[in-house]
């Protein structure tokens, strides 16, 4: 099975939003592809840094718009 490991899939994995099959495939690929693993670790580091920032939280409306857009993009894949 050929799988395209896109940034979107890595981000979904980062947020624990991948299926069990996707998670297993990614873990296997991380062991083989050091560049992919490095990219994922960089995304993870950025998320940790962002979570440490102090500031105003986005409005619920903004979050809903972003989530709706993300879901619409997943449906087209």
C-alpha positions as CSV (number, residue, x, y, z in Angstrom):
1,X,0.0,0.0,0.0
2,X,1.4,3.4,-1.0
3,X,0.6,6.2,1.4
4,X,1.3,9.9,1.0
5,X,2.5,11.3,4.3
6,X,1.4,14.8,4.0
7,X,1.8,17.6,6.5
8,X,-1.9,17.4,7.2
9,X,-1.6,13.8,8.2
10,X,1.3,14.6,10.5
11,X,-0.6,17.4,12.1
12,X,-3.6,15.1,12.6
13,X,-1.3,12.5,14.2
14,X,0.2,15.2,16.4
15,X,-3.3,16.0,17.8
16,X,-4.2,12.3,18.1
17,X,-6.8,12.5,15.3
18,X,-5.5,9.7,13.1
19,X,-7.1,6.3,12.8
20,X,-5.4,3.3,14.4
21,X,-4.3,2.1,10.9
22,X,-2.9,5.6,10.1
23,X,-1.1,5.7,13.4
24,X,0.5,2.3,12.8
25,X,1.6,3.2,9.3
26,X,3.1,6.5,10.5
27,X,5.0,4.8,13.3
28,X,6.4,2.2,10.8
29,X,7.4,5.0,8.4
30,X,9.0,7.1,11.2
31,X,11.3,4.1,11.9
32,X,12.3,4.0,8.2
33,X,12.2,7.6,7.1
34,X,14.4,9.8,9.4
35,X,13.4,13.0,7.5
36,X,9.7,12.3,8.1
37,X,10.4,11.6,11.7
38,X,12.4,14.8,12.0
39,X,9.6,16.8,10.4
40,X,7.1,15.3,12.9
41,X,9.4,16.1,15.8
42,X,9.7,19.7,14.6
43,X,5.9,20.0,14.4
44,X,5.7,18.6,17.9
45,X,8.2,21.1,19.2
46,X,6.4,24.0,17.6
47,X,3.1,22.9,19.2
48,X,4.8,22.7,22.6
49,X,6.2,26.2,22.1
50,X,2.8,27.6,21.1
51,X,1.2,26.1,24.1
52,X,3.6,28.0,26.3
53,X,2.7,31.3,24.9
54,X,0.7,33.6,27.0
55,X,-2.0,35.6,25.3
56,X,-5.6,36.0,24.5
57,X,-7.4,32.8,23.4
58,X,-9.1,32.9,20.0
59,X,-12.9,33.5,19.9
60,X,-15.1,30.5,19.7
61,X,-16.3,31.7,16.3
62,X,-12.7,31.7,15.0
63,X,-12.1,28.2,16.3
64,X,-15.3,27.0,14.7
65,X,-14.4,28.6,11.3
66,X,-10.9,26.9,11.4
67,X,-12.4,23.5,12.4
68,X,-15.1,23.7,9.7
69,X,-12.5,24.5,7.1
70,X,-10.2,21.7,8.3
71,X,-13.1,19.2,8.1
72,X,-14.1,20.4,4.7
73,X,-10.5,19.8,3.5
74,X,-10.5,16.3,4.9
75,X,-13.7,15.4,3.0
76,X,-12.0,16.3,-0.3
77,X,-9.0,14.1,0.3
